[in-house]
Amino acid sequence: MINGGVMKTALLCSGQGSQYVGMMKDLFDNSNIAKEIIQKADEILDFSLSEICFNGPMDVLKQTRFTQPAIFLHSAVLYELLKDKLAFDAVAGHSVGEYAALYIAGVIEFEDAIRLVSLRGQLMYSAGEELPGTMFAVLNLDDDKVIEVCNKLNQNDNDSVVVAANFNSPGQVVVSGSRDYLRNNINAFKEAGAKLVKELVVSGAFHSPLMKPAQLELEKAINTIEFKNAKVPVYSNVYAKPLTNADEIKNALIAQLTAPVLWTQSLRQMFDDGITRFVELGPGQVLQGLVKRTLENVEILGYDKFDDLQK
């Protein structure tokens, strides 16, 4: 439901890392609409994603080829359950969450979206096997300083790569790069003043040039799908600005795999554009926390479980 109210609202779709065993189970058990959509996803994917979401184990669910469609599906199901009562003016999604945002904005169809997300997960996993990479969260270091350290580390003789991959909130940036080189040089961020550096459990250097093999294959798949103009502005990870044109959105989605997620910048742009209410759809509360750390004087809420639907 598109909003016509005074307080402008953005729907935010969760990203990777917020998955948990048991996700969507209560939605499936309590709602026929949810049950239908989840069963449809299993049919499209030709494997039981629901079984992995409901029962795990976590070691399987956290594999990116399963995590990505699981998180997309969770956001999509919540949207279908809430769409008649939830008014909104814009959408955004963190990394893989952008696909759910595009589905909500009417840019891509459900079946195309979940197939793309599943393929994206497989391709990113394969790219990580081909070009081993990792990611580290860098805390309490200014964005500019993080970029400066990355630039220094990129001046090497062995083609190793280190880039800022996710600007999540002020003082929380994720860097991505060549696995052994980044592990061996991670102290450079501490020396620059970072309070903490922590390696993330990932299967590759996401949002870095090391994802190029995945990007080339994903681009082919994206180009076979019909993209429509968005019904509401989609704040793009790549540009941190609102897009509605189908071709612009498509190009941004292709670029997204090797480009940084400008989440902090996107939130600030939304706020500058008059959005003061942020509603997360998906597992966990990660994005709600990022909004809280980035913006003041805004309303924040989220939907994850069936009980949340009564809010």
Residue, then its C-alpha position, 0 to 999 in steps of 0.5 A: m500500500i503506497n503511503g499518502g500520509v504525513m510521516k514518510t515511511a521506508l521499508l527495509c529488507s534484511g541482509q545476510g547474517s540475520q538468518y536463524v534456524g526456525m525462521m518463518k516456521d511460525l509464519f508457515d504454521n499460522s498463516n495459509i498465505a505464508k504457507e502457500i508462498i513458502q511451498k511455492a518457493d520450494e517448488i521453484l527452487d526444486f529443493s526444500l528451502s523451508e526444511i533448511c530454514f525451519n530445522g537447520p542445521m545452522d552449518v547448512l543454513k549459513q551457506t550463502r547458497f541457502t542463506q540468500p534465498a532464505i532471507f529473500l523469502h522471509s522478507a517477501v512473505l512478511y510483505e505479502l502478509l502486511k501489504d494491505k495495512l502497511a503504507f510506505d513511500a520508499v524501499a531499500g535492502h541491504s545487499v541481498g535484501e535489495y532483491a526483496a526491495l525490488y520485488i516489493a516495489g514491483v520491479i521484478e516478479f517473485e519467481d524471477a527474484i527467488r531464482l536470481v537470489s538462489l543463483r547469486g548465492q551459488l555464484m558467490y560461493s563458487a567465486g569464493e572457491e576460485l578466488p579465496g577471500t574473507m571479510f572483517a568488521v572494522l569498528n570505531l574507525d572513520d569511513d575515510k580512515v578505513i578507505e585510506v588504509c585499504n588504499k595503502l594495502n592495495q599497493n602490493d606486488n601480489d595482486s591482493v585486493v582490500v576494499a571497504a565493502n559495507f558502510n553499515s553505520p558510523g564507526q562500523v565498516v566491513v572490509s573485504g579482500s584476498r583471504d590470506y593477505l587481509r588476515n596477515n595485514i588486518n592489524a593495519f586498521k588497528e594501528a590506524g585507530a580501530k577499536l576492534v577488528k573481527e573476521l566474519v563467517v563468509s565464503g568469499a570477499f563479497h562486494s569486492p573485485l574478487m566477485k567479478p566471476a560471479q558478477l559476469e554470470l549473474e549479469k547474464a541471468i539478470n539480462t534475461i528477466e523483465f524489469k519494470n519501473a518501480k512503484v516507489p523509489v528504491y534506494s540503491n546500495v551502489y548509489a545511495k540515491p532513489l531509483t525508479n527507472a527499470d534500466e537504472i535499477k537493473n544496472a545498479l543491481i549488476a554493479q552491486l556484486t563488486a561495489p560497496v554497500l552504501w548503507t549509512q549513506s542511503l539511510r542519511q539520504m532517505f532522512d534528507d528526503g523526509i523519511t522518518r519512519f523505518v520498518e524492517l521486514g525480515p529475520g532479526q533486528v540488524l537493520q533496526g540497529l543500524v538505523k538507530r546508530t545512524l539517525e536520530n529522531v526517527e521511528i524504528l520498528g520491525y516485523d520478523k515473527f508471526d506475533d509481530l504482525q499484530k503491531 
